[in-house]
Structures are given as structure tokens and as C-alpha cells.
Amino acid sequence: MKYHRIHPLVAGIILAGCSTPVFAQLGQNLSVDVRSLSMGNAVTADPPGVSAVHFNPAALTKLKGLQTDVQGLVANFDVKREFSAPGGYEVFGYSDDPLVCNDAPDNPSSLCTDFKGTVSGDVEYASLYIPILKKVVDLGEGWPVAAPTAGVSYNPPGSKITYATAIYAPMVAGFGAEDGNPGNYMGQQVAMERITYLSPSMAYQVNDELSLGASIGMSYQAIALKTDLRLPNELIGVLRMVDESVCAPFRENSNIITDIMLFGICNANEGMNPFSTFGKMDVALEQSLSPSYNLGVMWEPSDEFGLGLVYQSAAKMRLKGKFQIQNANAPRELINGLNSSPTGQILAAILGFPSNIPAVESGLLGMDLEYPAHFQAGIKYKILPDLQVNVDVGWTDYSAWDKFKFEFDRQISALKIAKLISNDVTDTSLSFPLGFQSSWNWGIGVEYSANDRLKLRAGYEPRTSAIPDGKRNTMVPINNAQMFGLGLGYRFDEDTDIDLSVAFLRSRDNIPAGSSSLGNADGVNNIIYNPYAGLNVATNTKVTILGLNYRTRW
């Protein structure tokens, strides 16, 4: 009985934290620079303009005089989510889940007689978290996410030092759906953003072949989540069986004897159901200043060959925010019934159950989050006078997301109950094990100089997922992915360049029933959050990005 009480609060907070790594895995380097996208992000040895602040600050020595970059990127997220019931689907003998079952609500059978087949819960529009409003705003169906960036660099005449700063978004992503969407149990609205608003940088040209550089990034970080919650767990199935089979004969004939024997459970005006919505959760966390740094090396022994190295430090943050949960009527009624019986009150006192569940709960919370460190190395090589190939290899320390810990500014009754079944819970904190894995990735880009003014580019970047197979979910469905890029660069005159790019990222994933402990695990032990327990889940994510960059020297 205690699980129904802790699940809505715990699950909502867990989902808020989990959106961070999933989005980071999806959005890394997708909203920083136009030319880099068209080269498969293989630009460590050949960074573009002022965006070298991010990709390799040592390359800033290539920028002479005063130079400015202004660019805009728009991204469209097409996220499809499908759910279906496998053969033999049931939760403690019940299979009349309205998410996948066509049976009428008044059908007396607890077993579904007409399954829907494949059910779609697609994302319907993009969403963004607005810091000033401190809320998620839906952009409307068909509207893309926009990420404008700008930068400036200055190299004094005759100096070996170049100074620069840039405003850019290492990650911007978000989605939303209308009420009733089947995918809403893993986020009706989700938004994640990291915006670097100041990045003072300096590069030093040691000699004609070697340059060193460093930058300090000052960033804003935000996570926001609104989600429906449900708990298709075997224990909730037991409570439904008790309500429908044991309590039914005593509904009209209850007395002090039945109250004592049945702990008052049958006095609840609404019974528990594993397929019902247990509540709604809103969470928002942010940090205004999240500092990090980048260190870069550039070595170019000849015009045909170059080597670049960059280390992007971790950013340790203390995110703070608020949560609010709306509890459904059924769990509130169960606790009321339990406390209406003398034996129920004794049982509740022994287990530490609350005397009642309010309709709305709210409070403050915080979490320590480490944006993972990243290392990348790359080469550029002109295999022909007009044809250059770039190849990069990178590593990201996603193992930093082994566990997330949420801390509250007060004692939470739900956590007092949860600590009875988990060593990761105290009266004021909750730790959630993720077990993410550090991953290696590579990318390749080709640039062809058609003439002195026009350059054509193409790139490919396969992305290895850091999410273990047993943790896959639909928060932002991403496992292994592939990104393809095309672009062109045109020089109007010796001081003005323009870049156009289009990139396409795709990721498909099948999550068989019972295979993920953060999505569809079944059985008694799916006590964290598995809103699609026992169901097959399939996802198909497509991200299309268009970008335009205008670069000029003064």
C-alpha cells in the first residue's frame, strides 16, 4: 500500500532529472555552429570563425583584426512514440488498460477483449523554458526551436594574442503534447537548455605551427517538466483485486467488525486501479551561472595537414527550483479509508503513513548536477589541392551521471515512507541510480573548393548512446543515432563570408516489453517508475536543422 503514496512525487522528480542526460545526449553540438553541422562536427583541427571559442579556442589565432559572427539555427523535432500490448499482456491478471484496449469502460471483464494494436503518442510541438516567466511555453504545432548566436574576436595588429567572446547554445531542446496524449506519462511538456551568454577567450600563437587557447564559459542551465503519472504495478493490481473482489460484499454492510478485519480499506469511495492516472507533476530547476572552461591546442606543420585537440571541462552545478504535484482521488481515498479504522490507524502508525494526502503538494528542491567533461581530437588533411577531409574522435564522460540526488528544504512525508524500502532515500533527499556509460564518438567531414569563392561541404557523425539498454525510455527517445550534414560557404569579398547548412539526425529504438527499468519493466520490482509496464515501446526521432551564418572582418 505504501507504493502508491511515494510513486507520484518520486517518479516526477526522477523524470525531471532523467530529462537532463537524455537531452544532453541528443542535443550535444547541434545548436552551436552552422559550418560544423555540415562537417559532421569534425572541426577540432579546423574550427569555424569565432565558434572556435567552443570547438577549439587555439584556432582563434587564425582570425586577424576585428571579426564578428552572427548566425541563426532553427531545429524541428519530429518525435514518434508507439505503444502496443504483446501476447499475454496483463498486470496482476488485469489487461483492460484503456491506453491499448478498446473495451468500453462499463465492460465487466477485467481482461481486454479488443486490443487497439499500435497506439501513437507522438510529440505535437516544440517547447521552451522561459527564465523570466519561469515556465514552459509551447511554440505551437509546426514551429521549430530557434537558437541565434553571435560572437566577436579581436587580434591587435602585429600581436600573437587573439581575444574573443561568443553567445551560443550548447543545447536547446523541448517538446509538448495536448492532454490525453498516450506519451504524456513520460512528459507532457519537457524542456532542457544550456545557454552560454559570455565566454571570454584568449589564444596565443607560439610560432607559425603551434597555437594554444583557452576560454571560460558562463552559462545558464534549466530543466523543466510537466507530466502525467500512472503506476501499472503488480502491487496496485493487488489493491484493485481487494477493492473489487474482497470489499464488494461489504460495501453495503460494513460495520466495526469488517472495519477492524479489513483495516478500513473498504471504506474508500474510489478503488485503486493500476491503469488510472495517479496525479500530475510540475518541476522546474535552474542555475543562472554555471562556469566551465575549454582548453585547446592547434598544430599545423604544413598547409596540407593540421591537428587539433580540445578539452571541455565539466560544469558542476547546484540546480534549484520548485515542484508541485496534484494527487488523484483514488490514493487519497485509500489513505482516508485506512485512517477511518482503528486497526488501520495502528497499521498506518507502525508504517509511518500520513494521516491524509492533500489534493496538491508543493515545495522547493535542489540537485547537484555535473555537465560532463568532453575531449575531442581531430585532423584535417588536403588529399587534393581543392579537397580537404576532416576526421574527429571524441569522448564524453557520461559516467558522471551514475546517480542523481535530489534534496528538499523540508521533511517530505512521502520520503519518510520511501526510506523504508530504499537505502537511497532519507527524510529530505532522494538518490536515483542511472548508470550511464561514457561513450566514444567519431565524425567525418569533407570540404571541396569549387573556386575561390564557393566551398561545398558534407559530413557524417554516428552517435553512440550513453544510455544503457535497461534504462531506455521515451522522455526524449534517443539511443544510437546518425547525423548527416550538407552545406556551402560563399565569400562575397575578402572580408565577408556566408555559410548555409542543413543537418538531419535520426534515431530509432525498440524497447521490448519488460526490458527497461525506466519505462516498461513489469513485475513487483518496478517500484521506481514504469508507466508503460508490460508494453512494447517503439520510438522514431528525427531532428532537422537549418542554419545561416554571416561573418565579416572590419
N, C-alpha and C positions, 0 to 999 in steps of 0.2 A: 504493500500500500504506500510505502514511502516514496517510491519512484515517481509516482505521478506528481508529487509535490515538487521534487527537485528538478525534474526534467525541463520545464519551460524556461526557468531562469538560467540554469546551467547550459542548456542547449543554445539559447540565444546568444549568450556570451561567447561560447565556443565558436559559433558560426561567425561572429564578429572578428575573432582572432584568425580563424582559418581563411577568411577572405583575403587577408594580407599576403600570405605566401602564394596563394593561388594566383592572385592578380599580379604579384611581382614576377612570377614565373612566366605569365602570359605577356606582360607589358614591358619587359626589360628592353631598353633601347629602341622602342617602337615610336617614341614621340620626341626624339632628341634632334635629329638632323635628316634633311631630305636626301642629300647625296649618299649618306651612309646606308640608308634603307635600300637604295638601288644597287649597292655593292655588297649586300648580304652582311652589313656591319663589319666587313673585313677591312677596316681603315686604321688600325693601330699604327701601321707604318706609313700611312698616307691620310691623316685626318683632314677633314674639310673645314677651311676657314676658322672662324672663331669657335666653332664647335669642338676644336681641339682641346678646349678647356675641359671637356668631358672625356673624349676618346684618347687623348694623349697630349697633355699640356706642353711637352717638349717641342711639338711641331709648331707652336706659336711663333718660333723664330723665323718661320718662312713668311710671316706677314710683316711687310715693311710699311713704314709710315702709319697713318691713321686709317683703319678699316672698320666698316660696320657690316653686320649681317642682320637681315630681317627675314624671317621665314614663317610660314604657316602650314600646319598639318591638320588634316581632318581624317578621322577614322570612323568607319562604320562597323559595328559589332553585330554579326548575324549568328546568334546562338540558338541552336535547336536542341531540345531535350525531349526524349521519348521514354515512355514507361509501358511495361507490359507484364502480365502475370504469366509465369511459367506453369507448366503442368504440375498439379498438386499444390498450388499456392494456397496457403492458409496461415492464420495466426491463432494459435490455440484452438484450432477447429473452426475458425470463422474465416470466410473468404468473401463476404459481401461488402468489400471495400468500394465505396462509390467512385473512387478515383479510377478503378479499372473494371467496375461491374455495372451493367446496365439495369439490373433489377430495380424495381420500384421500391421506395423507402418503406412501404407498408407490406412488402413481401415477408411472410412469416419465416421463411427459410433463412438460416444463418450461413448457408452455402450458396455461392453465386451460381445461378443457372445460365447466365448470359454475359460472358466476359466481352469487354469492348475491343479487345485486340490491342493495337498500338495506340497509345494516348499521347498527344503532343502537348508540351508545356513550354513552348518557345518564348524566348525573350522578346518583348514587344517594342521597347525603345531604350535609348541611352539615358543615363542618369549621371548627375554630377553633384558632389557635395560642395555647397557654397559656404565658405568660412564665416562671412558676415552674418548670414541668416542662420548658420549652424543647423542646416537641414539639407536633405537630399532633394534635388529638383529634377523632375523628369523633363527631358528635352522634346518629347513628342515623337510619335511614330515616324520613322524615316529620317530624323535629324541625327547627324553624326556628332561625335565628340571633337571639339576643336582644341588645338594646342599651339598658339602663337608663341614664337620665341624671338629673342633679339640678343645681339652681342656686339662688343666693340673691343678693338685692340689698338695698341699704340707702340711703335718702335721708333724711338728718337733717332734722328739721322746719325749714322756712324756708331750707334750703340749696339752692344751684343745682347742687350736685355729687351724683352718684349713684355708689355703689360696688357692684361685683358680681363674682361668680366663678361658674363652672359646670364641671361634668364632663359631657363628651359625646363622641360618637364620630363624627368627620367621615367615617370609612369603616370598615366591618366587613364582610368577605365571605370566603367559603371554601367549598370543595366537596371531595368524595371519592367514590371508587368502589372496588368489590371487585377482586381480582386477576382478570385476564383480560378486563377491560372494554376494548373497542376504542379508547376515548378516552384510555386511560392513557398513551399515548405523548406526550401534551401535558399531563401532570399527572394522577397518580392521586390525590394529595392536594395541594391548593393553599390557602393561607390568607394573607390580607392584612388588616392592621388598623392604624388610626391612632386613638389614644385620647388626647384632651386631658383630663388629670387635674387641671389647675389653670390658671385663666385670669383673673388679676387684671385688673379693668377699671374704667374711670372715664369718666363722661360729664359734660359741663358745659353748662348751659342759658345760652346767651349772652343771649337775650331770649325773648319769647313766641313767636317764629317760628323761631329758629335754635338748634340744638344740635350739639355736637361730642363725639366719643367715641373712645376707644382701648382696646384690650385686648391683653394678652400671653398667648399660648397656650403652655403647656408640655405637650408630647405625647410619647407612646410610639409608636414605629413598628416594625413587624415584617413580615417576608416569610418564608414557608416553602413548600417544595416537595418533593414526593416523586414521582418519575416513572420510567416505563419508557423505554428508549431503543432506537431502531432506525434503520437507515440505508439506505433503499431508493434507493441511488445507483448511477449507471452504473459507477463505479469498483469498487464492491463486486460488481456484476454481472460485471465482468471477472474478478475473483478467483474467483467461482463457476465461471465458464467454464473457467478454468485448472485448478481443482480437479477438475471433473467430466470435462473433455474432454482436457486435456493430461496431468494427473497420473495418470489412471485406468490407463493401460497400464503405468505404472512402480510401482504400489502394491506388487506382489509381487516386483518385480525391480529394486529400487533398488540403486544402487552408487555408488562415489565419483564416477564419471563423470556419472551423472544428477544427483547432488547438486550438482556443480560447475556443470553446464549450467543447472539449474533453480533454483539459489540455495537449495536445501533446502526450497523451498515445499511440495513434495510429501510432506515428512516430517511435516506437520501431521496429527494424529489426527482433526481435525474441520475441514471446509472452511468458508469464508465463504459467507454467504447474505444478499442484500440484504433479505430479509423476516424474518430472525431477530432476536430481542431481543439487543442488544449489551451490555446492562447495566442497572443500576438506580441512580438518583441521589437523594440526600437533601441538601437545602440549607436552612439556616436563618440569617437575618440579622436583626439588631435594633439599635435605639438607644433607650436609656432616656429621654433628654432631647433633644427636638427643638423648639427655640423658634421661634416666629413671632409676628406681630402683625397686628392689624386696626385700620384707621382708618375712621371713619365720620362722615358729615355728614347732618343731617336739617333740612329746611326746610319749614315748614308755614305759608304765608301766610294760610290760611283753614281752616275746618273741613271744607271740601269737597275740598281739594287738598293733596297733600304730595309732596315729592321727597326721595329718599334716595340716597346714594352710599356705597359701601364698597370699600376696598382691603384684600385679604387677602394678606399678604406671602408670598414664597417661603420655604421652610424648607430650608436646606442641611444635609444630614446626612452622617455617616460611619457607615454600617451595618457591623457586624462580626458574623461568625458562623463556622460550620463547614460543611464539605462531606464527604460520603462517597459513594464510588462502588463498586459491585460489578460487576466486569468479567465478561462471559460467557466461556465456554471457547474459542470459535472464534477470537477475536482473539489470545488468549493462546497458543493452539496455533500460529497463523501465525508469531508472533514467535519462538517456540521452534524451529519448523522452519527459519526463516531463519537463526537463530544456530547451527544444527546443521551448516551447510555452510561450508566455507572461503570460497567466493565470497559466500555470504550474509552472513557476518560482515564481509567487506570492504565490501559494499554498505551494511550497517547502520551501519558506522563512518563511511562517507562521508556518509550522510544524517543521521547523529546519532540513529539509532533506539536505543531502550533494549535492554538485553540480555535483559530479560524483562518481562512485565506481571503485576503481582501480582493476586491474586484480589480484594483490597479495597484501595482507596486512600482516604486521608482527610487533612484538613489544615484550616488556617484561611484565611479570605478576608475581604476588606472591599471596599466600594464606596462611592463618593461618589454621593449621590442628592439631587436637588433636587425637593422637593414644589412644584409650580408655583404661581406667583402668580395671583391671581384678582381681577378688577374687575367690579363689578356696579352698575348704576344702575336705579332704578325710580320709578314714580309710583303714587299712589293717587288715585282720583277718585270722588266720590259723584255718579253720574249721576241718582240719585233719593235722597230722604232716607233710604230704607231699603236702597239697593242701591249697593254700592261695588265698583269694578273696580280691580285692581292689574295693572300691566304692568312686567316687568323685562327688561333686556337685560344679558348678562354675557359676559365674555371670560376665557379661561383660557390661560396661557402654556405650552401643552404642547410648544412648540418647545424648551423646556429639556431635553426628552428626545430630543435629536438623537443622543446617543451615551451608552452606559453603559460604565464602565471598572471592571473587577474586578482587585483586587490581592491577591497572595498573600504570606505571610510567609516563603516559601522558594522556591527554584527548582523548577519543575514540569517534569518530563521531557516531558509532553505539549505544554506550551507551547514548549519548545525545538524541537519538531518543527513546531508550528503556525506559528512565526515565519518558516519557510522559504517559506510561501505567503501571508502576510498582513503588511502594514505595521502592523496594529492589534494585533500580538502581540509581547511580549517574554518573556524567561525567567520573569518574575514578574508579568506583567499581561496582561489581555485586554480589548480595547475592542470594543464591538459597536454598529454604527450602526443606529438605529431610524428616524430621520427623521420623528418625529411632528410634527403640524401644530397650531399654535394655532387655537382654534376660538371662534366666537361662538354663543351660545345665547340663547333668549328663553323667557319663561313668562308665563302669564296666570292670574289668579285672580279669582273673583267671590265676594262675601260678601253674603248677604241677611239682614237683621234681621227675623225673623218677628214678634218682640215684644221687650219689654225684657229678656227672659231668654234667648231662643233665637236662635242665628245658624246659618245654613246656608251651606256653602262648597263650591266646586267649582274645580278647577284643571287646567291642561293645560301640559305642558312637553315640547316636542320637543327631543331632544338630538342635536346634530351630532357625529359621531365625529371624534376627532383621529387615528385610526389610518389611515394611507394604505392604499389598496386593495391594494397589493402586499405589505402586512405583516399582513393579516388572518389570524386563527388561531382555534383552539378553546380556548386557555388559559382564558379566560372569554369565551365568544363574544358579542361586542358590537360592533356597528358603529353605524349610526344607530339611535336609539331614541325611543320615545314614552312619556311618563308621564302617567297620569290620576289625579286625586285627588278624593275626596269627604270631607266631614267636617261636624261640627256642634260648636258651642260652647254650653254651658249655664251660666248664672250662678245659683248656688244662693242667694247673698246678695251684698251689696255687697263682700264680702271674699273670696269663694270662686268659682272658675270651674273648669270641666272641659271638656276637648276630646277628641273622638273622631274618628279619621281612618282611612281606608283608601286606599291608593295601589297602583297597578298599573303596572309598567313592562314593556314588551315590546321585543324586538329580534330581527329575523330577518335572516339573511345567507346568501347562496350564494357559495361560493368555488370557481369552476370549476377543473378540473384544471390545474395549472401556473401559476396566476395569483398565488400568494403565495410569497415567498421565505422565509417563516417558517411554513410549513405544508405546501404541496403542490407546490412547484416541482419540475420534473423536469429531466433532463439532467445533464451532468457538473458544471455550476457550482453545483449546490445543495449546496455544501460546508459550510454552517453547520448548519441543522437543518430537515429537511423529512420528518417521519416518515410523511406520507401522500402522498409524491411520486407525481404522476400520477393521483391520485384526486380525484373531485368531493367536496366537503365542504359540508354544509348545517347551519346551526345555528338554534336557536329558543330564545331565553332569555325567561323570564317571572319577574318578581320581584313578589311580593305582600307588602305591608307593612301591618300593623295597629298602631295606636298609641293610647295613652291618656295624657292629661296632667292633673295635678291642681295647681292654682295657688291660693295663698292669701296674704292680707295679714294682718299681725299688728298 
